[in-house]
Amino acid sequence: MVHKVLTFAFLLGTAISAYGQYQISGRTVDNENVGVAFAHVLLFDATSEQETFVAGTTTDGEGGFVLSIEQGTSVYVQVQVLGYVTYRTEDFFVDGNVDLGQLILEQGSQQLDEVTVVGRKPLFEQRVDRTVVNVQGSVTNIGNNVLNVLSKSPMVRVNRAGNEISMMGKQGVVVMIDDKPVQLEPLDLMNLLGNMSSNNIESIELITSPPSNYDAQGNAGIINIKTIRGEEGFSGQWSSNLAYGRRPKYGSGLNLSYQRDRWYAYANLSVNIAHDYEQVYIQTESTELGTTADLFSLRKPTTGLYTLESGLEYKMTPKTTIGALVSVLYSDWEMDSWTRTLSIRGTDSTKLRTTSYEENKLFRTLVNLNMQHTFSERSKLSLDYDLIKFERKNPTRYMAEYEMEGTTNEFVSSATTPVTVHVLKSDLEHRFSDKLTLEYGVKGSFSDFGNQVVVGEQEDSGLVEDPNFTDDYSMDERIYAAYSSLGHQFGPKWKLQAGLRYEYYDLDLSSTNSGRITQRSQGYLFPSTFLTYRPSERQEWGLSYVSRIQRPGFLILAPYFYFFDENTLFTGNPSILPSRSNQFQLNFSHKGLMANLQYNWESDPVLDQQPTLDLEGQLLVVRPIQGEKRNALTLNVSHPIKLADWWNGHFNILATRLYQSLDNYSEPFIKTSYNYELGLVQNWDLGKKSVIEMSANYYSPYYFGVMEIDPRFQLDLGLRKKFRSGIVLAFNISDVFDTGSQWPSNSDIDNYGLDYGFKFDGEGPVFRLNLSMPIGRGKPSDRSKRQTGSEEMQRRLN
């Protein structure tokens, strides 16, 4: 009896086991529909965060294959064979026998070695001149936005309230996307990055020591965002987001690309609308003006940001590629606000209510023509021409009501700024050997700039212009540059790269009222040196020196005007001169640990939004000023944390010693200060491609010019879910406790006769829902990203 029971149980188990097996079949063929024999067909589990191997086989003489798998599992198939590009299917769920049909393999441009090793990139990579954040190396970055990814990156601080991104404790970072600077106002830039899905981002380069082939512009370094571009066939991504803090925000984006044979085309379109809510507090006590003022402003800006970029590349011959790029950006910013001011002068007090409506419309077009030619395996040439058309219109209407006197005053300010830029660029690279490489190039930038500013009171007879502010500016600027860079590998451990860049700067700025404001013709040399020592695969030392320059942006030279009330003005400064900096940096990386020690000394630093007094006009004027020195010693240390397979994270420490010397007030302002920043990110893997993330940051008090910024703490939470279809759904809460969106600051210039306090209070918390969906199918392409020739000029249109 027992024997019969065991026999029955064995037969039943065998039947059940056989019933649970399903077959996945298909046939591999080439472009001519000929079967590809002896190809390796590998089956992977798609539900695992890691590449978990399930089963494998090889194709028969006709290219056919059969794999067995248990039911109820999401998988994908990968095909590898010598001489062909690796093929990967989309994820699919097995609930029966599956016939994949014909899998068409593309001929590979390079022959594979006998063994192909597939590995995952680390989240952070340290190089001698930059730190690389591999965005796709973290599952929590999927479905997030680029601004949040930046805020969690080493050395980077994102000030959402002040619309500022800094690196290694220094302000004025150049932000680039695919080697092209983003020509946006800080507010528009923050909105763009806050609505850009990280699903389309391959990596972010934090270039703290830019080499000589980059423009010398930008003392604080470069953040270069590399997008995922170029796939065989048709592919793309659609994403959409919805957010709410005190007011709604929403947007959508579409990225499409197509590549076949010699043609490659792509188009990116995005629309984002943000209704924001801001509160501003300004307290002023001036012994020089004899007044005390308490100002509160409630601001409700609405930003519409519309971008379109389209490019086409054609490979004329195996050695020559031509391309064209058209980029259009339109920003429609408008704001309703009201301001209440209580002023006391002696025994008299005044209550003033100012309502304003401001528009800021920006329209920019960029046309780029590009050619790349390879002379040989060791030598290649690239040529670029850029044409930029840029125009900004900024009209504002104010109505001031004096409550006690019962009188009103209506005044307006308006600025129209057209800019035309032509850029020509040529770069040549030649490898003398595997150990010796020479790069050199030339560049010319030609800018024509205008700025028409009108400020006046609206009376019954019409507009009465104020001659103190109304003016018509014009500028003619020429920049000529040439560079050379030599790289040499000394054995397996040492590498040296040395470069020299020369830039000749010719500027002529004048206005109708003031005549010629400035005329400068200057030539500068910018040396750079990088030394790398790599004693092992997991350890590297780097030492670098670079020289940089910070030229004022066009909108600083062509000052804007914003009045909180009749006695409080925020504006630019056309007298600002370029600043120079020199920087040494020591890098060390070992396994996951990264450390950077940097010393930067800067002459004539530009410090934005510093309080000054206009005694003649009885005004508080907040504007950029020029200091004498600004030296910073900064240490950054970061390291990943892994407490369990399902629990990992990352911490970052940034400490700075800052020395500043300014001579813009009644007495020299000399200050040595210390500050630090702590960052901690924790990820909890819930399984089935669901992750919870917590990000916490603390910022100690720090000085910027004469302003001391108070300490802040911010906590963000997020939940991300990826489905089998590739759809990603993410929910984030930024500034959970409403502590990170408040930025109070106070001046430290008592001897100037001015006590000035400023507090910006933005929205917090903000709840955001993000949805992204892949479109089409494709395989990675080896097309190289190209940059335009107008990197510096585009950035300075900010």
Buried (B, 14 or more C-beta within 10 A) or exposed (E): EEEEEEEEEEEEEEEEEEEEEBEBEBBBBBEEEEBBBEBBBBBBBBBBBEBEEBBBBEBBEEBBBEBEBEEEBBBBBBBBBEEBBBBBBEBBBBEEEBEBEEBBBBEBEEEBEEEEEEEEEBBBBBBBBBBBBBBBBBBBBBBBBBBBBBBBBBBBBBBBBBBBBBBBBBBBBBBBBBBBBBBBBBBBBBBBBBBBBBBBBBBBBBBBBBBBBBBBBBBBBBBBBBBBBBBBBBBBBBBBBBBBBBBEBBBBBBBBBBBEEEEBBBBBBBBBBBBBBBBBBBBBBBEEBEBBBBBBBEBBBBBBBBBBBBBBBBBEEEEEBBBEBBBBBBBBBBBEBBBBBBBBBEEEEBEBBBEBEBBBBBBBBBBBBBBBBBEEEEBBBBBBBBBBEBBBBBBBBBBBBBEEEEEEBEBBBBBBBBBBBBBBBBBBBBBEEEEEBBBBBBBBBBBEBBBBBBBBBBEEEEBEBBEEBBBBBBBBBBBBBBBBBBBBBEEEEEBEBBBBBBBBBBBBBBBEEEEEBBEEEEEBEBEBBBBBBBEEEEEBBBBBBBBBBBBBBBBBBBBBBBBBBBBBBBBBBBBBBBBBBBBBBBBBBBEBBBBBBBBBBBBBBBBBBBBBBBEEBBBBBBBBBBBBBBBBBBBBBBBBBEEEEEEBBBBBBBBBBBBBBBEBBEEEBEBEBEBBBBBBBBBBBEEEBBBBBBBBBBBBBBBBBBBBBBEBEBBBBBBBBBEBEBBBBBBBBBBBEBBBBBBBBBBBBEEBBBBBBBBBBBBBBBEBBBBBBBBEEBBEBEBEEBBBBBBBBBBBBB
